[in-house]
Amino acid sequence: MGARVGSMADAAVEAKTVPVFDTVESLRARIGAWCKAGETVALVPTMGALHGGHLALVAAGRRLARRTVATIFVNPTQFGPNEDFTRYPRDLATDLAALAEAGADGAFVPSVETMYPAGFRTTVAVAGLSDRLEGRFRPGHFSGVATIVAKLLLQALPDVALFGEKDYQQLQVIKRMVRDLDIPVRIEGVATVREADGLALSSRNRYLTRAERKIAPKLHAALARAAAELEKGAQASPILEKAKQALVKAGFAEVQYLELADAATLEPLQRADRPARLLVAAILGKTRLIDNLAVAVR
């Protein structure tokens, strides 16, 4: 896999898209030169298969810093044994062209061997925040996320790093990790980007069949209805049960979780009596979709 990524990166450089760094040394050399010139740097970690949500992160990075670098790395340690690591969409040339169009200043495209060299044994785990919601259904996922993000932040040492609110629990895990480990990087969340019908943009949306794509927006619609009721002060349990039933009736095979949680700690709530978040994961066909919405305090 490492050789394939390298050859694709070479081809992308020849096509004059964005500068590509495939080693930590080359990434640090470029960022070091920018910092020496007094320029600030934003980092946008991604797994590729870029869409409008990723490009919104690049745009936010450009507003917050003089230089913006995206990372493209499909991280094997955040996939479970029965998940979609091998079929996760990969199209580096298209991704690099999109980054060039978005005005990114470079892309870090490391190999698996670069990120996890022989003998690698260290992992990062954020207890508590990682154990609920996604953590119940994807054991080990957030340890993989925290480990790779910690490495990327320490490799690049940007001024700011940007993550989408669509993966809200991931965002909270990363914020906690950065605080706990005193990593000198500001973490910024960027609002979820949606299709016109409300479906949150995701690289996995391309797995949906045409019929499933018509059903998928009902996930956001159910969240929006539930959030509106919860903002009136309603108790969570009956509202969430009604939303789950609506999703199953719409064609979702399973609702793995649909919960109202404290916006910072993700502890479950029965009423929106503090800043809160409504979070959901549901199965549609062979695709697992997640989404979330803020719930305003009365």
Number of C-alpha atoms within 10 A of each C-alpha: 8 13 11 10 17 18 11 15 23 15 14 20 16 11 12 12 22 21 20 24 23 21 17 16 12 13 20 16 14 15 23 17 11 15 15 10 9 10 14 18 24 30 31 25 23 19 17 22 19 22 14 16 22 29 20 19 29 27 15 19 25 21 12 18 16 14 23 28 29 28 20 23 20 21 19 17 18 20 19 15 10 6 11 13 15 10 8 14 17 17 11 20 16 15 19 28 17 19 23 17 12 16 17 26 20 23 26 25 27 22 21 16 12 13 16 16 10 8 6 9 7 7 13 16 18 16 13 12 21 23 17 17 21 22 16 13 14 17 16 18 21 26 20 20 22 24 20 22 20 19 15 20 19 14 15 23 20 24 19 20 27 24 25 19 20 23 17 25 24 20 19 20 22 22 18 19 20 19 13 10 9 9 13 14 19 14 20 18 18 19 14 23 21 16 10 8 12 15 22 22 19 21 18 14 16 13 17 17 14 9 9 17 15 12 17 25 17 19 26 20 16 18 23 19 12 23 25 13 15 25 18 13 14 16 15 20 14 11 15 22 13 12 20 23 14 15 23 15 10 14 15 23 16 16 19 16 18 21 21 28 23 20 19 16 14 22 15 17 19 15 20 24 15 14 14 26 24 27 23 23 20 22 18 24 15 11 19 18 19 22 22 25 20 17 26 16 14 11
